[in-house]
Amino acid sequence: MLPKEITPSAIVRYLDHYVVGQDEAKKTLAVAVYSHYRKISALQQDAGAIAKSNVLLIGSSGTGKTLTCETLARMLSVPFVTADATSLAQTKYVNEEIEAMLQRLIDKADGDVQKAGRGIVFIDEIDKLKATGGEARVTSGESVQHALLKIMEGAPVKLSGDRYIDTTNILFICGGAFVGLEKIMSRTHGFGFIATTEADNQNILERLNNRVKPTDLFEFGLIPEFTGRLPIVASFRDLTKDMLVRIMSVPKNSIFRQFHQIFQAEGVELSIAPRVFEQISEIAIEYKTGARSLRGIFEELMTPILYVVPDNPQISRVEINSLFEDPRFFKRGSA
């Protein structure tokens, strides 16, 4: 499945071109994906049963969970789809929604069922499925968790037209903000559940103590069987202002680089002062949506400028020195 040159470190280096920060989460995901596809290769040779390790991503909205998964799938050239756990919980026909999700995966594989069977499915907002006592049984988060168990472990699923897709080799990645989980962890981990001596490696012990335990997820509201299908947990940290600035300008497909290329095609140089990126980041932090709002704010900044530039071929340069000042236009031949 994987060329020899694709190692966990090579996967992280690729992710670094598109995803800012989240170094530990990227390493965890890289190893998980590498192991998953190596297991498939070993299974094909040995005809044994694969012990699948699906992944749980914990982090606030806009921290890069979906972007990281999309980028991974693009690097590996495997079909990739996203699903929303809240949508699954809002329907009485959960199994039909799951089948539709797998059908989309086949569509992404251009109808190749075998290729789709080696794809990646990302289910977001999985934390919204936590079991609560007052829910109607048919739409409860707990019932959706039960519905997902079989496909996440691996099973043939019947689709329309008497077709089947085997989910055994599909990697399922679930994500969610898990608001309130930190409070649970601070209570359950606060007394130091691992005894230590001076000779022990404190970094390893600290990592174990900071790890999200299955019992933390049980208390949050995930059923034990569902948690057992997600043995690998990676945490995405909240984005700082510096990280948001880098997201807009550093990645290969950053919003600034995209607009820089658009202006370049018009023969115009686009110059944006560092302060502008900081101002946009400050607004995004106020919105509490992580990186999700960066594009909208940046697009709003660019819209009036890009409306003017194509009709004025004499413009050679645009300077933006502040989000709260008018841009400066320079004509060709001007000083």
Phi, psi and omega in degrees: 000318184249132171298152184299332183286347178272100178247168177305319180292326178292323177296316179297318179299321178294315179299325182300335179289339188235337184241121182274133176070206179055044186300314182294319179296320179296320178296316180299314180295319181299315179293320180297315181292316178302312181296319182301310184283334172291322177298320179297317178298317180294323180296319180297329181274329189254344180060029176268185179266134181278132174266096189280139178241092175287169191236142173246125177253125181246124179176154181297162177301137176083015180267355174110014183296307181295316180302317181297317180293318178300317182294320176302312182297322179295319179296319185275353181057045176244149179296148186217134174224156175244151176221157182249118182299327180294327177294322178297324183281345183266007180237150175280346186249065186299316182298324177294322178294321178295318177298320179296323178298316180289329176294322177297325178295319177295320178299320178294336179267015180057038176084358180277103185295322180295318178295319178299327180290358175241019184274189179236132176244125178251119179252111185268163178057037180295338179293340179286354180268009183299142185287128174228151188290335188270006185277149171295139189299321186289337182243011184291152177301325180295321181292326177291321176302316179297321181294328182278341186306311188296314183288329180290327178283324180124116181197154173286131181242127180280132178247183179295153180074023179058029175265154179233148169232131178270122184269007184303320184259006175281131177271121178259126177241123179251145181224156177184161180280328179052053179297127181101348181294325180298324178294320177298315181295322181295329179280320185276339182254355190293339184262007177070082187281355177246124178285138184232159171234169181296335182281345182285152176285109186292330179296317179295317181294322178295320180296320179294320180291330181274352182291140175290122181270151176307322181294331175296318180290326176299313182294328179294324179137004174273138181286151183305320182297321181289316178300324179296338178277357182233067186289338182259126181237129176236137182254130175260124183279153175299144185279134175275171179299319179297320179294320179296321177300314180294324179300322181286337191235336189269311185303156182302327181252028182298156182298323179294315181297324179297313180289328177299320179291323178297314180293322179299322178295336177270001182076027184238136176270128179257122179238122180238124181293147179307327181299328181296316178298322179294319180296318178297319179297320179298320178293318179299321178296321177297323180288341180058039179239017179061224183278353186299325185272353184299314182299316181299316180294318181294317178299320179297323177294320185279333188305307181295332180287314181288342174290327185273318191301313184298334180270000182230082183295348179282347179284128181246342185207141175234128178244132176239114185256344179201148177294341186249018175233152177294145177292157179255131180251133179244133180269157179297135180087352178278159183287000000 
